Amino acid sequence: MKKKQFVVIGLGRFGTSVAETLYKLGHDVLAVDANEEKVHDIAEYVTHAIQADVTDEENLKSLGVNNFDVAVIGIGVDMQDSIMITLLAKEIGIKYVIAKANSELHAKILYKIGADKVVFPERDTGVRVAHDIVGSNILDYIELSSEYSLAEIVAIDEWHDKTLGQLNMRAKYGINVVAVKRQDDIDVVPSSEYKIIKGDIVVAIGKYKNINKLEIIKG
């Protein structure tokens, strides 16, 4: 897996979820917020955590964020700060900027000033966005609890042309297959004789740590 560098600015529920997930996936994560308590709470779950007001361009530059691959702007409530930080992030040279929006108007403005992608936290959980950022074979990720998740996983090479019975995923990977998507068809609770082919999407439930082991990062 190719390690990348991410800066997450704004440590509300969404930003915190993105930052912690990216770190769990093995990437370098710098978490930034103006609130000292939020920075303290996330410090052990990311590579670095810094308290700073990054609406100030000099403060943002001093963090060296222009060297990062991706910036995630998790500020949504204060539209002015969100817009300002997104604009500054693009101006100082961050290659890819993802920004959180709380309305369609907010999203339009963010795109206008250069955001590469805009997400709506009520539709896109932090964990889901994090997996999408790193471009993995996990297409969707829904947190069912603090321990278990439902995931859509593009079939890995070692599954191709084997039946679910042969693969015995519960024993080998600790996941339970609930469906398999093949192009426009979906087979719910497939039998043990169901053969996985290249391009299939396996829908499975399992512990976060077990699903994470199946992740393949592209590029």
Phi, psi and omega in degrees: 000129179281120181284135178240167180247129181235143170243128179246120183248120183101107188250051169283196182300317182293306181301319179297317179297316178298311184299312183294323180292316178300321179294318178298331180280000173097015182259161175280128183229125172256119180256131185228135175203154179282344183270118184298321182296318179295321178296317180297319184293330184263351190309319184277356183251006177222174180290311178218146176228128185227138174270123180196148173267099186269012169285348174268121185302320181294322177297318180295316179296323183295339179279351180070028185291345178295345179271357183274152180285320186218140172245134175247116180266104185268007180276126182229326184294313178270097185298322182298313178296319179302313181294316181298313182291321177298315179298315180295319181300318179290320183295326182273359170105014176292129188297318187223124183239124176250130183234144177275137178233154178244006177199164178296322178297315178303315180298317180300317179295316180299318177295321181299324184268004171118359178302135181279331178209141177239135180238153176247110185305331179291343179251331186238106179292157180301319180297317180298316180296319181299316179295322180295322181301314186279357173066057184259180178278001174268111188276327181215152188211114182241122179284118178270330178199187180291345185243326186249148179221157171253129184226148171257118187239123174293128185307127179281162188306320186289350177270341187301135176063028175235149178278162178297329177295318178294322184285327178046057189298329180296317181284319186278322186243349180074028179234156178245121181280124180252342179193162173226128177261134177225105185055244182265003182254153175223131179253110182274134184047064181296151181284170180293344180272355182294126182262128178278134176237167180302133179097347178295149175245117182267125177261119187222154174248137178188175176292146181309315185295328180285318178296321182299329180293340182269358185284133175242121181271128181276143178080000000 
